[in-house]
Amino acid sequence: MITNVGMIILLEHDLDAAVEFYKKLGLKLIFHVKGSWAEFAVGTIKLGLCPTPKDPHDRITGFVFEVDDLQAVYNQLKESINFKSAPVEKVHGIMASIQDPGGNIVDLYQPTPDKVQNLVKQVVKKEQLADGKKACNPTTCGCKTKKVDA
């Protein structure tokens, strides 16, 4: 049974350029064997960079780096990192996609937990109204409607 993500591996056309790219993002380089392999620490997960002879293409990787202030990261790195777009606010957080030298597209994400909680509360309220129940504040009224933790 899988219990953890141990490593994410990205294929890179230019390993040295990719190492510099991820160093700019502030990832901690564990080691770099020129032309063969590089490994970074991202919290408890390792990011491995593996050279490939294939030309780079747009490859959406499906993994996300979480940041505290995406606008500040964008402002700091937009001249030296290939951002696919400026940060965009979504219901669950602020997102921006970047592309590394190997063509891998990675997302940067700033969570907005208050907005997520408000969205959950709106959904619960709509469900209550659809069920014919009186909309209420489940934390204060004592009815048996769904409670949303704030």
VMD Tcl script that draws the C-alpha trace (Angstrom):
set ca {
  {0.00 0.00 0.00}
  {1.32 3.45 -0.90}
  {1.87 5.64 2.13}
  {3.89 8.59 0.87}
  {5.27 10.38 -2.18}
  {8.98 9.69 -2.02}
  {10.16 11.42 -5.17}
  {8.99 13.23 -8.25}
  {11.20 12.86 -11.33}
  {11.26 15.31 -14.22}
  {12.96 14.66 -17.55}
  {15.23 17.51 -18.57}
  {16.83 18.30 -21.94}
  {19.42 20.62 -20.32}
  {20.15 19.33 -16.83}
  {22.41 22.24 -15.85}
  {19.79 24.83 -16.88}
  {17.12 22.91 -14.94}
  {19.31 22.82 -11.82}
  {19.74 26.59 -12.00}
  {15.99 27.04 -12.57}
  {15.02 25.09 -9.44}
  {17.73 26.80 -7.40}
  {16.17 30.17 -8.41}
  {12.86 28.90 -7.03}
  {14.64 28.37 -3.70}
  {14.67 24.56 -3.65}
  {17.49 22.98 -1.65}
  {19.97 21.13 -3.88}
  {20.93 17.79 -2.32}
  {23.41 16.84 -5.03}
  {24.12 17.24 -8.72}
  {26.10 14.76 -10.81}
  {26.90 16.72 -13.97}
  {25.14 15.25 -16.99}
  {23.58 12.37 -15.01}
  {21.25 13.38 -12.20}
  {20.26 16.12 -9.78}
  {18.18 15.91 -6.65}
  {16.44 18.59 -4.60}
  {14.60 18.54 -1.27}
  {11.10 20.00 -1.16}
  {10.02 19.48 2.43}
  {9.96 15.71 2.88}
  {9.73 14.98 -0.87}
  {12.64 14.68 -3.26}
  {12.59 16.16 -6.75}
  {14.84 14.26 -9.16}
  {15.99 15.73 -12.45}
  {16.95 13.18 -15.09}
  {18.56 14.07 -18.41}
  {16.83 13.05 -21.63}
  {18.00 13.37 -25.22}
  {14.47 14.20 -26.43}
  {13.59 17.77 -27.29}
  {11.57 19.66 -24.67}
  {7.82 19.86 -25.10}
  {5.03 21.35 -23.03}
  {4.53 18.63 -20.43}
  {2.02 19.30 -17.70}
  {3.40 17.47 -14.70}
  {0.42 17.76 -12.36}
  {2.38 18.79 -9.31}
  {2.26 22.01 -7.37}
  {4.72 24.03 -5.30}
  {2.95 25.84 -2.47}
  {4.11 29.39 -1.69}
  {3.16 31.95 0.95}
  {2.88 35.00 -1.33}
  {2.53 34.15 -5.01}
  {2.41 37.77 -6.18}
  {5.76 38.44 -4.47}
  {7.28 35.31 -6.05}
  {5.92 36.36 -9.44}
  {7.28 39.91 -9.10}
  {10.69 38.61 -8.02}
  {11.07 35.94 -10.73}
  {9.00 37.05 -13.75}
  {12.06 38.38 -15.60}
  {14.12 35.18 -15.13}
  {11.51 32.36 -15.03}
  {9.09 31.43 -17.83}
  {5.65 32.10 -16.34}
  {2.82 30.80 -18.54}
  {0.59 33.52 -17.06}
  {0.42 36.04 -14.25}
  {-1.08 34.79 -10.94}
  {-4.83 34.12 -11.22}
  {-7.22 33.98 -8.28}
  {-9.36 30.84 -8.14}
  {-11.92 29.79 -5.53}
  {-9.39 27.58 -3.73}
  {-6.30 29.78 -4.04}
  {-4.05 31.83 -6.26}
  {-2.35 29.94 -9.11}
  {0.34 30.51 -11.71}
  {2.04 28.06 -14.03}
  {5.74 28.11 -14.80}
  {7.75 26.17 -17.36}
  {11.18 24.77 -16.61}
  {13.97 24.46 -19.21}
  {12.91 20.86 -19.97}
  {9.39 21.94 -20.95}
  {7.77 20.70 -17.72}
  {4.86 22.87 -16.63}
  {4.60 23.17 -12.85}
  {2.04 25.12 -10.85}
  {2.74 27.58 -8.05}
  {-0.09 27.81 -5.53}
  {-0.99 30.14 -2.68}
  {-3.85 28.67 -0.65}
  {-6.72 30.92 0.44}
  {-8.37 28.89 3.22}
  {-10.87 31.64 4.14}
  {-12.29 31.60 0.61}
  {-12.51 27.80 0.66}
  {-14.41 27.91 3.95}
  {-16.81 30.52 2.55}
  {-17.38 28.36 -0.52}
  {-18.14 25.33 1.65}
  {-20.61 27.37 3.71}
  {-22.37 28.54 0.53}
  {-22.66 24.97 -0.74}
  {-24.10 23.76 2.58}
  {-26.60 26.63 2.59}
  {-27.73 25.79 -0.97}
  {-28.10 22.11 -0.01}
  {-30.23 23.08 2.98}
  {-32.47 25.30 0.89}
  {-32.78 22.61 -1.81}
  {-33.82 20.12 0.90}
  {-36.54 22.55 2.06}
  {-34.78 23.29 5.34}
  {-34.58 26.73 6.79}
  {-31.13 28.22 6.25}
  {-29.49 28.74 9.58}
  {-26.15 28.98 11.30}
  {-25.48 25.37 12.35}
  {-22.95 26.47 14.96}
  {-25.50 28.51 16.92}
  {-29.07 27.35 16.26}
  {-29.09 23.81 17.63}
  {-30.77 22.19 14.61}
  {-29.37 19.05 13.09}
  {-28.15 20.54 9.83}
  {-24.67 19.96 8.55}
  {-22.00 21.73 10.55}
  {-19.17 23.50 8.75}
  {-15.99 23.95 10.73}
  {-14.65 27.45 10.42}
}
mol new
graphics top color blue
foreach p $ca { graphics top sphere $p radius 0.5 }
foreach p [lrange $ca 0 end-1] q [lrange $ca 1 end] { graphics top cylinder $p $q radius 0.2 }
display resetview
